[in-house]
Amino acid sequence: MTINKIKKPSFLMFLGSVIYYFIIFFIFILLARCAIRLWHEGNIVLTKKDVTDLLVISGIVGLAAGLRTWLFAWMDDRKAKKSPPSDPK
């Protein structure tokens, strides 16, 4: 039986997760905003301010989610180093 290696948290992992969450949340919030506008107003009009707001919100959420992911991976890595190996019997 092989043990899967957990990747160590790195800056590249942090940056990748921030970019991933930024893109996912941007698409999700854009679709939600378009659906709400279509439901209430009957048309979809996005202004420059709307796009700027979407970018800021997605940036904040992406940074928070990416930081959380990286932080928990870092904590798991530290916990794995501190715990003694189990006795495989």
N, C-alpha and C positions, 0 to 999 in steps of 0.2 A: 504494500500500500504506500502510495506516495503522498507527501504532504505538499499542498499548494503553497507556494511562496506568496506572501503579501508584499506588494510593492511598497517601498518606503516612500513616505510623503516627501515630495520635492516641490520646488518652485514651479516646475513645468506642469506637475499634476495640479497644483493650485490654479495656475493660469488657464489650463485647459478646462477645468471645472467651472471657473468663472465665465469663460467665453461660452461654454455649453449652456449654462443656466441663463446667461444673458439672452442668447438667441431663442431658447425655448420660451422664456417668459415674455420676450418681446412679441413673438408670434402669438402666444396665448392671449396676452392683453390686447393686441391689435385685433384679433378675431372677436374677442369679447366686446370691445368698444364698437366695432363695426356692427355686430349683431344687435347691440343695445340701440345704436343710432338708427339702424334699419327698422327696428321694432317701434321706436317712439316717433321718429321723424319721417320714416318712409324712404329715406335716401341716405347715402353714405358720403359725407364730405369731411375730409381730414385736412385741417389747416397745419401750418408750420408749427404752431404752438402745440397742437395735438401730438405731432410726431416727436417734438422736443420733450414733451411730458412723458411719452412712452419710452424714449431713450433713457431719461433720468430714472424713471421707476424701474425699468428693466436693469439698469446699471446697479441700482441700490440692491434690488432683490438678487441679482446675479452675484454680486460681491458677497452679500451675506450668506447665500446658499453655498457658494464656492468655499468661503472661509470656514463655514460649519463642516463641510465635507472634509476639507483638509485637516481641520483641527481634530475631528474624531479619528481620522486615519493616523494622525500623529500620536494621539493618546493611545490608540490600540497598539501601535508600534512600541511605544514606551512600556506599556503593560506587558507585552509579549517578551520584551527584554528582561523585565524584572522578575517575572514568574519562572520558577525552576521547571525544567523539562519534566514531563510526566513519565512514569515508569511504564513502558508498554509491556504488558504481560498477557 
